[in-house]
């Protein structure tokens, strides 16, 4: 590979350098010709200007004279000034002009001659320089390519040596490239990964062989275990009968729950039916006050039915496995949102917030729980609510009527109404379901300061 790359690069130079040299020489020759023509033409124009200034012939010849230019001035009387004239042709480039002004120079003939042999010599020297420099460039490039390719492909040599050592039975060697962001670095890293996989497969094969031997012994043990399993099957049969009884009891509880839910829905539906029938019976003769009262009843009962249906759907989601959208949640910020909400709906209630913590949880679901706890405290007649935020959850304490110890677990059951409840008795059941979906729990106890009231603890341990 190194030889092919080096030969290819030198071949490219052998093509590029001659083409470049010929181009440079052609440009140089053309530029030199143009420069010589410009020099002779410029000298002739200078002579015309000097003649118009009535400069003496000898002085005109001296001022027009320049390096590489031969000046001959022939006056009208045949007198010659400057260098003797030479014939044009061959290596001689000549410009002839007749002066148009001056007392002594008017009508005189000016011959400007230049030897192009100097240009040919310069062109030949340029050609030789290009040949020598091109040869040196090829030699230096070949040497640099040989050294550079050896250094650049050193990882491949290391990879080849490592492969041969592995083929000879020596394991454990790795390339460990310093840079894995280059082509060779990525190749070396992939080679190391292949070796890891190969040695891992060999180790797995050895372990499998040992496992097979161990499995043979286990098979003998399994025969004895089968006999034990037969006895366990008899026990499982008894457990199945017990599970069947549990299922029947669960089904009975579900029927009871559905019946209670239907009973709860019957009240708002009945109210909707009564209000609707009354509106129809009164017709256009109903007064504005009666119509407004009935319409408010329709709105209130429809909202009550909608809330109950939404709560029942929420419970069904919790039973099926609540899907949480987890992310960083500032618990103090959620508590402050409750303060802002109470200022609008219950400005007479004072809310205190203590502590701060950030947990990984579903912000919308925690907001739902806090809203339920704060509204329950307000419905229980609380005038002051204290929210304490900590790394393990939130403690909501109020100075309301409190919860008797005998009812502290029952209030979390479904469709259980407290003495001050205005809902369907599903709020705390949903709140506890959300807490347990987060890996925590929701409990109620006495206040930590011993004062009358209730303390609901939303535990989020394991999610902080």
ZILIN-V12020 format. One record per helix or strand of 3 or more residues. SS is the DSSP state (A for helix, B for strand). FROM is the first residue (numbers start at 1). LEN is the number of residues. If there is no record, write none. Layout:
# ZILIN-V12020
ss=SS from=FROM len=LEN
ss=SS from=FROM len=LEN
This chain:
# ZILIN-V12020
ss=A from=2 len=51
ss=A from=57 len=8
ss=B from=69 len=6
ss=B from=80 len=3
ss=B from=92 len=7
ss=B from=109 len=7
ss=A from=117 len=36
ss=A from=154 len=14
ss=A from=183 len=103
ss=A from=288 len=34
ss=B from=327 len=4
ss=A from=331 len=15
ss=B from=350 len=5
ss=B from=358 len=4
ss=A from=363 len=17
ss=B from=384 len=7
ss=B from=393 len=6
ss=A from=405 len=3
ss=A from=410 len=3
ss=A from=427 len=11
ss=B from=441 len=5
ss=B from=454 len=6
